[in-house]
Amino acid sequence: MDTHLHHEHKESHLKSTDLLRDIVIGMSDGLTVPFALAAGLSGAVSSSRIIVIAGIAEICAGSIAMGLGGYLSGKTEQDHYTSEIKREYAEVENLREVEISETKEFFANIGLSPALQDQATEEIARDKDRWVDFMMKYELGLEKPDPKRATKSALNIGLSYVAGGIIPLSPYFFIDASLQALEVSVVATLICLFVFGYFKSKVTGINPWLGALRVTMIGAMAATAAFAVAKLFER
């Protein structure tokens, strides 16, 4: 007789990693901002060379600014964790009874009996480091951050911004007339925005087709507005 358990249910959750979040942040702005800039300039100047120079300058500045934002966010997360873990060690050392009460309360909230609450709390409190890690995770909801997270985030976001920004700008490298280059840029960028929006929505767990359409519409509206404003002030 086969005594093995057969599990037919398979988990199909798609987990969003730090890398994926960084790519989403960088690509989202990288596709949209240079696209709007190129469209706006196309409504004001006829030479693609000027748009290429302005676009490259914007991509450089934008990638640095976005990367710096990611770095500062990562450093803030690290500093916050370091501050909280020092405070938790001090509380375990100096306010032991309070921490024991909070630990028991956690176990009570997940349904353990009073006897098991005491037993589990006593077991955890034997090791100060393990106790602090437990309280950081379950009382404060904080996971230990990767010490290299800030640097990785800066690079991931910055490079993703560059990769996204090159797409709407690339037709201007090969087509001298800015309006003709814009036509190619619009098609290429909107396709990329749709694909990007689809996979971004898959990661975040929303309807991928609606998400793709939303991202595409935002990019299209930004470029249209920039082009219209440039045409308005050209007169």
C-alpha atoms as one frame of an Amber mdcrd trajectory, in Angstrom:
protein
   0.000   0.000   0.000   1.316   3.413  -0.915   1.646   5.421   2.292   3.077
   8.575   0.713   1.040  11.737   0.713   0.272  13.095  -2.726   0.012  16.868
  -2.902  -1.838  17.964  -6.003  -2.037  21.631  -5.015   0.913  23.654  -6.241
   1.705  27.123  -5.039   1.923  29.592  -7.925   2.709  32.814  -6.106   5.098
  35.157  -7.891   7.368  36.794  -5.361   8.643  40.299  -5.987  12.335  40.473
  -5.101  14.352  43.581  -4.313  15.941  43.314  -7.769  12.554  43.247  -9.491
  11.350  46.236  -7.481  14.472  48.194  -8.428  14.041  47.359 -12.110  10.386
  48.400 -12.001  11.276  51.747 -10.388  14.104  52.486 -12.831  12.398  51.286
 -16.011   9.117  53.009 -15.194  10.688  56.475 -15.105  13.347  55.611 -17.682
  10.760  54.817 -20.327   8.423  57.700 -19.507  10.554  60.778 -18.751  12.990
  60.679 -21.734  10.023  59.755 -23.969   8.126  62.859 -22.878  11.273  64.989
 -23.226  11.988  63.745 -26.750   8.363  64.243 -27.768   8.331  67.759 -26.367
  11.559  68.733 -28.111  10.309  67.208 -31.362   7.474  69.701 -31.289   9.930
  72.593 -30.990  13.044  71.693 -33.019  13.555  69.932 -36.334  17.052  68.556
 -35.722  17.358  65.151 -34.078  20.930  66.004 -33.029  19.701  68.527 -30.448
  17.210  65.992 -29.077  19.912  63.320 -28.824  22.192  65.659 -26.845  19.369
  66.766 -24.533  18.134  63.193 -24.166  21.548  61.812 -23.229  22.009  64.618
 -20.696  18.597  63.838 -19.184  19.298  60.091 -19.020  22.617  60.722 -17.263
  21.082  63.149 -14.772  17.975  61.031 -14.261  19.857  57.778 -13.700  22.145
  59.447 -11.145  19.219  61.054  -9.325  17.189  57.835  -9.304  20.192  55.770
  -8.255  20.965  58.190  -5.447  17.366  57.955  -4.303  17.644  54.163  -4.186
  20.926  54.391  -2.271  19.509  56.772   0.319  16.424  54.585   0.712  18.623
  51.532   1.328  20.807  53.416   3.818  17.746  54.697   5.664  16.445  51.133
   5.973  19.825  49.973   7.327  20.103  52.860   9.792  16.556  52.290  11.020
  17.211  48.580  11.601  20.473  49.301  13.433  18.765  51.848  15.674  15.874
  49.513  16.482  18.053  46.486  17.237  20.147  48.530  19.689  16.962  49.661
  21.400  15.645  46.079  21.514  18.859  44.795  23.122  18.603  47.555  25.738
  14.981  46.641  26.476  15.781  42.922  26.784  18.606  43.812  29.163  16.862
  46.454  31.280  13.130  45.804  30.826  13.139  42.028  30.826   9.688  41.577
  32.400   8.094  43.928  29.899   9.678  42.044  26.988   8.560  38.716  28.459
   5.021  40.058  28.679   5.154  41.219  25.040   6.494  37.834  23.915   3.696
  36.015  25.742   1.190  38.383  24.178   2.443  37.438  20.718   1.998  33.735
  21.444  -1.443  34.420  22.916  -2.461  36.226  19.724  -1.593  33.183  17.597
  -3.722  30.937  19.795  -1.318  29.167  22.165  -2.603  28.085  25.558  -1.244
  29.883  28.677   0.974  26.883  29.485   2.479  26.849  25.983   2.893  30.637
  26.083   5.039  30.327  29.213   7.003  27.409  27.786   7.683  29.062  24.419
   8.618  32.381  26.019  10.985  30.691  28.462  12.649  28.783  25.623  13.164
  31.883  23.465  14.339  34.072  26.361  17.237  31.708  27.126  19.209  33.063
  24.161  19.356  36.863  24.108  20.389  37.110  20.444  17.633  34.762  19.320
  15.128  36.607  21.506  16.072  39.979  20.014  15.841  38.569  16.474  12.412
  37.179  17.322  11.172  40.520  18.679  12.594  42.435  15.720  10.770  40.193
  13.282   7.463  39.584  15.041   7.005  42.619  17.276   8.423  45.291  14.982
   8.031  43.512  11.635  11.636  44.224  10.634  13.873  41.859   8.675  17.647
  42.273   8.751  18.542  44.198   5.570  21.319  43.197   3.207  24.351  45.376
   4.142  25.052  45.850   0.421  21.429  46.662  -0.364  21.950  50.431  -0.735
  24.738  50.053  -3.311  22.930  47.296  -5.199  19.730  49.340  -5.299  21.542
  52.407  -6.644  23.125  50.392  -9.464  19.967  48.443 -10.302  17.747  51.532
 -10.469  20.316  53.675 -12.289  21.072  51.061 -14.959  17.368  50.264 -15.403
  16.701  53.962 -15.966  19.405  54.079 -18.643  18.052  50.937 -20.339  14.542
  52.381 -20.362  15.639  55.824 -21.525  17.611  54.550 -24.520  14.468  53.051
 -26.102  12.550  56.286 -26.879  15.766  58.089 -27.760  17.263  55.475 -30.116
  15.353  56.461 -33.311  16.829  59.958 -33.087  20.324  58.493 -33.511  19.440
  57.256 -37.012  16.767  59.653 -38.315  17.713  63.313 -38.860  14.169  64.739
 -39.038  12.833  64.937 -35.500   9.150  64.401 -36.371   9.949  61.263 -38.367
  12.090  59.995 -35.508   9.236  60.752 -33.119   6.865  58.534 -35.098   9.229
  55.571 -34.729   9.898  56.454 -31.093   6.184  56.510 -30.279   5.601  53.035
 -31.725   8.697  51.489 -30.111   8.138  53.116 -26.712   4.426  52.354 -26.475
   5.103  48.693 -27.291   7.809  48.581 -24.617   5.560  50.355 -22.108   2.800
  47.823 -22.757   5.157  44.856 -22.302   6.729  46.448 -19.233   3.318  47.240
 -17.742   2.178  43.666 -18.333   5.095  42.086 -16.467   5.041  44.758 -13.769
   1.389  43.911 -13.123   2.174  40.197 -13.010   4.763  40.878 -10.312   2.444
  43.063  -8.241  -0.497  40.677  -8.607  -2.988  42.880 -10.464  -4.709  42.221
 -13.799  -1.779  42.264 -16.274  -3.815  43.551 -19.232  -5.320  46.437 -17.288
  -1.926  47.216 -15.769  -0.271  47.184 -19.197  -2.935  49.490 -20.618  -2.600
  51.873 -17.655   1.184  52.171 -17.974   0.924  52.662 -21.732  -1.723  55.383
 -21.373   0.342  57.255 -18.775   3.384  57.273 -21.053   1.305  58.327 -24.051
  -0.386  61.167 -22.142   2.941  62.463 -20.814   4.464  62.541 -24.301   1.342
  64.103 -25.835   1.243  66.832 -23.201   4.942  67.638 -23.676   4.545  67.796
 -27.465   1.445  70.006 -27.199   3.114  72.435 -24.791   6.153  72.704 -27.056
   3.947  73.444 -30.050   2.012  76.022 -28.048   5.089  77.982 -27.025   6.646
  77.623 -30.479   4.075  80.041 -31.872
